Amino acid sequence: MPEDEWQTSVHAETIGAPADRIFATIDDIENWPLVFPPMVHVERLGDGAAGERFQVWATAGDQVKSWVTGRAAGKGPTTVRFSQLTSPPPLAAMNSEWSVEPGHGSSTVRIRHEYRALTGDPESLAWIERVVGENSAHELAALKTGAEQEKESGGTLSFADSVVVDGSRADAYAFIRDAQDWPARLPHVARADVAEPAPDVQILEMDTTAKDGSAHTTRSVRICLAEKKIAYKQQVLPALLSAHVGCWFFDETEAGVRITSQHSVVIDPRRVESVLGAGATIERAKEFARSALSGNSQITLGLAKEFAERAAKARS
């Protein structure tokens, strides 16, 4: 097969929800990590010749890939096109179109990918075909689940905690980045294993203890962005959650360095009563999740503040 030959892949799903509701989710690319399992983080880069530009990090098989994509309106009101401006190997290029066609009581979502490989190597071509198929299936399944879930259930929750540090941003950032040291620094972390498969990409697996004494093992992909931000997505989740993304921000202010821990989670309604007991509600689950995550964040923020301020004092 010539290496400049374009391949086409089309995947579709019928979803019992209005087309405009489905398309609103598709078009909100910065929220994709909370919706679509393969997506880890999306960073808006601004506008360019190809329309709005975004840098995307996503899992592809057992790898984490990153690329820059342009977003432009499609031919219809519920169609959007994405064109990769940079592509991760073994891809040379990829264009995608998402369309939502309204029907009677349901809508049909189609994802059309056109891609070209760097080489004609059969293993690379097979890998691309497999990953495109797997990721499309995961994305459509997640879109169906989210769109068909009653909007009134209110299972999504976002919140943040912050602290101001009289120290350097570099020290504050290092405390959060160096998660392999957390078992010695954070009382709720019993184990932390960190792998770095690519620059600025970490795979963090941890054993932690919640305030109620329950133990959890979690696995996250973390994207470390030059002392300004560490974004992450949990791949292995506590039983109560179906999705959890977060971000650590490090902002210079007049009062000092503000460290913010931001969480966005989706409650799994099927697990609420098995985790919290008979009769437990979504609202109770949200309170429980916020208390647990915010409690650990506040401990981490306080100890990061102590670490950075102690380091600043030692240099003075």
N, C-alpha and C positions, 0 to 999 in steps of 0.2 A: 504494500500500500504506500503511495507517495506521501512524504511527510507533510506536503502542503494541502492534502485532501481534507475537506471539511466533513465532519460527521454530524448527524442530527439525531437527537433523542427527544421524545415527547412522552410526558407522563400526565395523567389526568385523574381527577377524583370528583365524584358528585357529593356535594355538601348541602345539608338541609339548613340553609341560612340565606338571607338576602345577599345579592351580589355586592351591593355597596358596603355592607359590613365586612364581608370577606376582603374586598379590595382595599379597604382602609387599613387592614392589618398588613397586607402585602406591601402597600406603598409606604408604610412607616418603617423604613429600613433600619433606623437607629434602635428600634425596639425588637428587631429580629432575634437577638440572643435570648430574650425572655420567651419567645414563641417557638422558635425552631431549634430542635436538638443539636444539629451540627454547628450552629452559629455561636461563636464565643464572644466576639466584641466587634462593634462597628464604630468607626471614628469618622465624623464628617470633616472633609478637607476643604470644602468651598465649591465654587462654580468654575467650570472650564468649558472648552469647546464641545465636550461630550455631555454637557449638562452638569448636574450636581455630581460631585466626586466624593467617594467614600473609600476608606481603607477597611478591609474586612479580614477578620481572622476566623477560621472555621476548622473543624475537624474533618479530615478526609481519610476514611479508614482509621488506622491507628496513628496518623500523622496530624500535625497542625499546620495548615497552609495559610498564607496571607497574600492578598492582592488588592489592587486599586481598581474600583469599578466606577463607571459613569452611569447615572440614571437619567432616562429621558421618557417622556410620555409616549405611549403607544398610539395605535391608530384609533382606538376607541376610548371611551371614558373609563373603562375598567380594564385597561391594558397598560403595562409598563415594561420598558426595555432596559436591560443592563448590558453594558459592554465593558469587558475587562480592559483596562488601560495598561495594566501589568498583569502577567499571569504566572503562577507558580509552576515549576517543572513537575511533571512531564508535559504540562500544557504549554502550547505556544500562544493560543488565543481562545477566548470563549465569549459568546454572546448568548443572552438568555431573554426570553419573553414570557411574562406571566399574564394570563388573561382569565377573566371571570365572565362566564356567559350566564345570564339569568334564565331560569326556567320556571316551571309551575311548582312552587313550594320548595324549590332547591336551585342550586347553581352548580355549574361545571367549571372547575379550575383546571387550566392546562399550563404546564411548564414546558417550554420548548427551549432546548439547549442546542446551540451550534458550536462545535469546538474543533480545534486543530491541534495535533500533538507536535512536540518538538522533533520527534523522529518517528520512523515507521516501525520501531521496535515492538514486536507483538506483546511482550509483557507490559510495556507502558500503555499501549492501546487498551489492553484488557483491564488494566488497573483503572484507567480513566472511565471506561464504560461501567465498571462495577461501582465505583464511587459515585459517579453521577446518578446511577440508578438508585443506590442505597440512600443517598442524601435527599433525592427528590421524593422517594417514598416516605422518609421520615418527616420531611417538611409538609407534605400533603396530609399525612396522618395527623400531625400536630395542628395544622390549620383546621382540619375537620373537627377535631376534638374541641378546640378553642371556640370555633364559630358556632358549633351546635350547643355548646354549654349555655345555659340560661344566663343572660347578662346580669340579671338581678342577684345571682349567687354571690357576686362580689368577692371572688376568691383571690384577687390580686392585691398585693400590698407593697407599698414603697415607703421607706423612711430613712432617716440619716441621723447620725450622732457626730459631734465634732468637739475638738479641744484646741486651744491656742497654746503654742509652744514658744518659750523664750529661748530659742536655739536655732540651729541651722536646718534648712530644708533637707540637705544631704543626709544628716544624721537621722532625721525623722523618717525619710524615705528608706534608708538602709535598714532600720529596725523592722519595717513592714516587708521589705524585699527579702531579707535574710531569714526566711521562714524555717530553715533548717535549724536555727538557734531557738525557736520558740519553745520547745519542751523545757529548756533551762530558764526561759524568760517569762512564760505565760502559765499561770497555774491551771488553766483549763485544757492545756494541750499536753497529752501524754506522749504522742509520737508525731513527728513531721518528717516526711521523706520528700526531697525535692530533686527533680530531674530537669535538665535544661536542654531539650532537643534542638533548639534553635536560639539564636540571639534574642534576648528580651522575651522569651517564651519559657514558662515554667509549668511543670506538672507537679502539683502539690497534693500529697495524700496525708491525711491527719486522723488521729484518734483524739477526740475531745470529750469533755464531760460538761453537761448542762447543769444549770442551777439546781434542778431537781435530782441530780445524781445520775441521770441516764447517760450512757456512753454512746457515741456516734462515730462512725468512720465515714469520712468524706473524701472525695477526690475532685480537684479543681484544675482547670487550665487558667493560668494567669498570664496577662500581657503587661509587661513592665515598660512604661513610657517615660523615660528620661527625667526622673525625679519629680514629675508632675502628676502622674496617675499610675495606679496599678488596677487594671480591670480584671475580673475573673468570672468564670462560670463553673458552677458545681456540676460534675458529671455523675458522681455517686452522692445521693441526697439522703437526708433524714427521711423517715417514713412519711411524715406529714406533708412533704413538699413534692410537687411535680416539676418545679423549676425554681432556680435561685441564681441570680446574677448580682454582682456587686462591684463596687469601685472604691478604692482609696484615693482621695484627692489631697494634694499638698500645695497650698496656696500661700503666697507671700502677702501679708497684710501689714497695716501700720502697727498693729498690736503684736505681731509676731507671725509665726508660721501656723496656719490653720490646717489641721489634719481632719479630714472628714471621712467617715465610713458610711457608705450608702448601700442599702440593700433593696432589691426588688424580688419578690417571691410570688409563686402561685401555689395556693393550697390545693392538695389533691382531695376532692370531696369524698372519694371512696375510702379514704383512710382515716377520716376525722374521728369516727366513733371507735375504731379499733385502737387508735393511739390515745385518745382522750376520754374514752368511756361512752356508754350509751347515753344518747340525748345530747351529746356535744354538738355545737353548731359551728358554722363557718366563722362566725364572729369570734367565738371562743378560740378557734384554731388560729385565727389571725393574732389575737392577743397573746396566745402561747408562743407563736413563732416570733413575734416582735420582742417579747420579753427575753426569750432565749438568745436571739441573735444580737439584740441591742445590749444585753447584759455582757456578752462576750466582747462585743465591740468596745464598750466603755472600759472594760478591763484593759484591753489591748491599747486603746488610745491613752489611758492614764500611764501605762508603763512605757509607751513610746515617748510620751512627754518627759517622763523622768529620765529616760535614756538620753534623749537629745539635750536636755538641759544640763545633765551631769557632764556630757561630753563638752558642751560649750563652756562650762565652768572650769573644766580641767585645762582647756586651752587658754583661759584668760589669765 
